[in-house]
Amino acid sequence: MVASGFDENALLTRITVNPAIFGGKPIIRGHRLAVEHVLSMLASGDSPDVILQGYSWLEQADVQACLVYAKRLVAHERVEPAITPSSGGAAA
């Protein structure tokens, strides 16, 4: 969803941390909107346009910055997938 032609590092400058806001969680441009809240809205099926309508000051690049932030964060994480028995195999 990150538009081509955007510099990821430039987008990430929109993400800030202020210890006085949400306990230092990453927020968007110093506003009281946490990156995790935007990601949660996207994960629950809200479109970027719906999110932008809900926050008059929010810009498309802010939503993209949240996605880049999440991508960079998980790029350094390893999550082990659940192991499920294959079909036809013996159940434990």
C-alpha positions, 0 to 999 in steps of 0.5 A, a space after each residue: 500500500 506504500 505508494 511508489 516514489 515515496 522515500 521510506 525514510 522521509 515517511 518515517 519522519 512523520 512518526 514521532 515519540 513523545 514520552 508525555 503522550 501515550 507513554 512514549 508510544 510512536 505517534 503521528 507528527 506529535 498528535 495524540 494518534 498512536 501508530 498502533 491505532 491506525 494499524 488497528 483500524 487498517 487491520 479491522 478493515 477500515 480503508 485509508 480513506 475512512 481513516 482520513 475522514 475521521 481525522 481532519 489533520 491526517 494525511 495519506 502520507 501519515 497512513 503510509 508512514 504507519 505501514 512503513 513503520 510496521 514493516 520495518 519493525 517486523 522485518 527484524 522479528 521472527 515469528 514462528 508459525 503454528 504447527 498444525 497436523 497435515 490432513 491425512 496424518 495421525 492426530 496427537 
